[in-house]
């Protein structure tokens, strides 16, 4: 089964926050070919701007590391309308709506951290895994 990463667990890994170690383990599985992983381009933008603000010297290297680990960017083409519908119906953040729409579209497990916006996942039929 494929997995989709929200920005928060990836940032937790790079910034040494709770959930980071588990995220690193998942990314090792991706790098070894045990898991197929995706991240919405909207969530990639969120990761990039957070890294540019918090770790500007390393932002490019860290973004390259994500790609080298085998995490594939998921286009917003074809998903933007579904993400808008999720945001309108549930009031979640826009980037979170894209993460949910991407996981729904790919029938993938969504990897998140502590964001309460993802409590709607079950209503959408999205399988959720919270890293701790």
C-alpha positions as CSV (number, residue, x, y, z in Angstrom):
1,X,0.0,0.0,0.0
2,X,1.2,3.5,-0.8
3,X,1.7,6.2,1.7
4,X,1.2,9.9,1.5
5,X,3.1,12.3,3.8
6,X,1.7,15.4,5.2
7,X,4.3,18.2,5.8
8,X,4.2,18.0,9.6
9,X,5.9,14.6,10.1
10,X,8.6,15.4,7.5
11,X,9.3,18.7,9.2
12,X,9.4,16.9,12.6
13,X,12.1,14.6,11.3
14,X,14.3,17.5,10.0
15,X,13.7,19.7,13.0
16,X,14.2,16.9,15.7
17,X,10.6,17.1,16.9
18,X,8.4,14.3,18.2
19,X,7.4,11.9,15.4
20,X,10.6,12.5,13.6
21,X,12.3,9.2,14.3
22,X,9.2,7.2,13.2
23,X,9.1,9.3,10.0
24,X,12.7,8.6,9.4
25,X,12.0,4.9,9.7
26,X,9.2,5.2,7.2
27,X,11.4,7.0,4.8
28,X,14.1,4.3,5.1
29,X,11.4,1.8,4.1
30,X,10.6,4.0,1.1
31,X,14.3,4.3,0.2
32,X,14.7,0.5,0.3
33,X,11.7,-0.1,-1.9
34,X,9.4,-1.5,0.8
35,X,7.0,1.4,0.6
36,X,5.8,3.7,-2.3
37,X,5.5,7.2,-1.0
38,X,4.0,10.4,-2.3
39,X,3.6,14.0,-1.1
40,X,1.3,16.6,-2.6
41,X,3.2,19.5,-4.3
42,X,1.2,21.8,-2.0
43,X,2.7,20.0,1.0
44,X,6.1,20.1,-0.6
45,X,5.8,23.9,-0.9
46,X,4.8,23.9,2.8
47,X,7.9,21.8,3.7
48,X,10.2,24.1,1.6
49,X,9.0,27.4,3.0
50,X,9.2,26.1,6.6
51,X,12.8,24.8,6.0
52,X,13.7,28.1,4.3
53,X,12.6,29.9,7.4
54,X,14.0,27.6,10.0
55,X,17.0,26.0,8.4
56,X,17.9,28.2,5.4
57,X,21.4,26.9,5.0
58,X,20.1,23.3,4.6
59,X,16.7,23.8,2.9
60,X,17.9,22.8,-0.6
61,X,19.8,19.8,0.6
62,X,16.9,18.6,2.7
63,X,14.4,19.0,-0.1
64,X,16.8,17.0,-2.4
65,X,17.0,14.3,0.3
66,X,13.2,13.9,0.2
67,X,13.4,13.2,-3.5
68,X,16.4,11.0,-3.2
69,X,14.6,8.9,-0.6
70,X,12.1,8.1,-3.3
71,X,9.1,10.3,-2.2
72,X,7.3,11.2,-5.4
73,X,5.6,14.6,-5.8
74,X,1.9,14.3,-6.4
75,X,0.5,16.9,-8.8
76,X,-2.4,19.1,-7.8
77,X,-3.8,18.8,-11.3
78,X,-7.1,17.0,-11.0
79,X,-7.1,17.2,-7.2
80,X,-7.5,20.9,-6.6
81,X,-11.3,20.8,-6.9
82,X,-11.5,17.8,-4.5
83,X,-9.2,19.6,-2.1
84,X,-11.4,22.7,-2.3
85,X,-14.5,20.6,-1.6
86,X,-12.8,19.0,1.5
87,X,-11.8,22.4,2.8
88,X,-15.3,23.8,2.2
89,X,-17.0,20.8,3.9
90,X,-14.7,20.3,6.9
91,X,-12.9,23.7,7.4
92,X,-9.4,22.1,7.4
93,X,-6.3,24.0,6.3
94,X,-5.7,24.2,2.5
95,X,-2.5,22.1,2.6
96,X,-4.2,19.5,4.8
97,X,-7.1,19.4,2.3
98,X,-4.5,18.6,-0.4
99,X,-2.9,15.9,1.7
100,X,-6.3,14.3,2.3
101,X,-7.3,14.6,-1.4
102,X,-4.0,13.0,-2.4
103,X,-4.3,10.1,0.0
104,X,-8.0,9.6,-1.1
105,X,-7.1,9.7,-4.8
106,X,-4.2,7.2,-4.4
107,X,-6.0,5.0,-1.9
108,X,-3.0,5.5,0.4
109,X,-2.4,5.7,4.1
110,X,-1.9,9.3,5.1
111,X,1.1,9.9,7.5
112,X,0.5,12.8,9.8
113,X,1.6,14.0,13.2
114,X,-0.6,15.8,15.7
115,X,-2.7,18.2,13.5
116,X,-6.4,17.9,14.6
117,X,-7.5,18.8,11.1
118,X,-7.0,15.1,10.2
119,X,-9.8,13.9,12.5
120,X,-12.0,14.1,9.3
121,X,-10.0,11.4,7.6
122,X,-12.3,8.6,8.7
123,X,-15.3,10.4,7.2
124,X,-13.5,10.5,3.9
125,X,-12.4,6.9,4.0
126,X,-8.7,7.9,4.3
127,X,-6.6,5.6,6.5
128,X,-4.5,7.7,8.9
129,X,-1.3,6.9,10.7
130,X,-0.1,9.4,13.3
131,X,3.6,9.4,14.1
132,X,4.5,10.0,17.7
